[in-house]
């Protein structure tokens, strides 16, 4: 049973971390005049409305992108995507990772998007209908294994599960090593929550052990509500592009400053 819906969380501080670095990566990859493949295993609905009851109920965007947009200068690809999406869809629109990709990829690039929840899938198909993205109502890892190595071979995969089941943490390292065996040049980005329970710790240890060359970047932030278990966001990046570590370090400084300010509130 799929109960997670990202509309309650869109634009929160974890999204800011994930989408800020995803935008940077896509801009880096598209700077070179060679086509690329982009695969997303857990796409969500693509476009969010931060005035929606779900978003207002949790208030996560209000504590997230609404307060920290200045982490990104106007020329940063994440800022440009936000502005462009809001020009099209209104001032409270928020682009999820699929629309960040459709905006930053070029006509010759290929985008594959998997989403299993029927309602989210229908919304995703609608949100991406003006693009050449291919949407699959299918398990994300099943799709990933069937596509690697993709054509063109150059490119990236975003893995952003909802971690609704504890087994996700134990199964993900195996999926990733199978994907990288088939696609050793692929840039793989895994997002994970940093939880007070430490549920993610074993998975992260196992990933670091098998890929000591990867970039593992975590930021800490105040919980969205008192007692909320997510207190940070992590990205594990295999084959990180040149310069990503510096951009990640810049974001670490921004998040550390935010955490300090909120402690004083
Ligand atoms: N990546 C999106 C973004 O940043 O805009 C958010 C994705 S959300 C965290 C995770 C999504 O994965 C949910 O929409 C959920 O329905 C979907 N999902 C859950 N299990 C899945 C599976 N086995 N295969 C594909 N999608 C799945």
Boltz pocket constraint, residues with backbone or C-beta under 6 A from the ligand:
constraints:
  - pocket:
      binder: B
      contacts: [[A, 2], [A, 4], [A, 5], [A, 6], [A, 18], [A, 41], [A, 42], [A, 43], [A, 44], [A, 45], [A, 46], [A, 95], [A, 96], [A, 97], [A, 98], [A, 114], [A, 115], [A, 116], [A, 117], [A, 120], [A, 138], [A, 139], [A, 140], [A, 141], [A, 160], [A, 161], [A, 162]]
      max_distance: 6.0
